[in-house]
Amino acid sequence: MTRLPLLHGVGGTYDEAIIFGGIAVLLIALGFLFWKASKGKDERRKKRKARRKR
């Protein structure tokens, strides 16, 4: 089986897996933070609408 090292074998056999895994973890974390922020924004919007209706 041939391997295609992105970093020319600098990080060993699994250098690509480490890089792509790190990118995937970063994207998942950013997605979670974005989701959490949008959920908080929706809750603040609902509270504001409830105050206006009184």
Backbone hydrogen bonds, N-H to C=O, Kabsch-Sander energy under -0.5 kcal/mol:
donor,donor_aa,acceptor,acceptor_aa,energy
8,H,5,P,-0.6
10,V,7,L,-1.4
12,G,9,G,-0.8
15,D,12,G,-0.9
18,I,14,Y,-2.1
19,I,15,D,-2.1
20,F,16,E,-2.9
21,G,17,A,-2.3
22,G,18,I,-2.2
23,I,19,I,-2.2
24,A,20,F,-2.3
25,V,21,G,-2.4
26,L,22,G,-2.2
27,L,23,I,-2.5
28,I,24,A,-2.4
29,A,25,V,-2.4
30,L,26,L,-2.4
31,G,27,L,-2.4
32,F,28,I,-2.4
33,L,29,A,-2.4
34,F,30,L,-2.4
35,W,31,G,-2.4
36,K,32,F,-2.5
37,A,33,L,-2.3
38,S,34,F,-2.2
39,K,35,W,-2.1
40,G,36,K,-2.0
41,K,37,A,-2.1
42,D,38,S,-2.1
43,E,39,K,-1.9
44,R,40,G,-2.2
45,R,41,K,-2.1
46,K,42,D,-2.3
47,K,43,E,-2.1
48,R,44,R,-2.1
49,K,45,R,-2.2
50,A,46,K,-2.2
51,R,47,K,-2.0
52,R,48,R,-1.7
53,K,49,K,-1.5
54,R,50,A,-0.7
54,R,51,R,-0.6
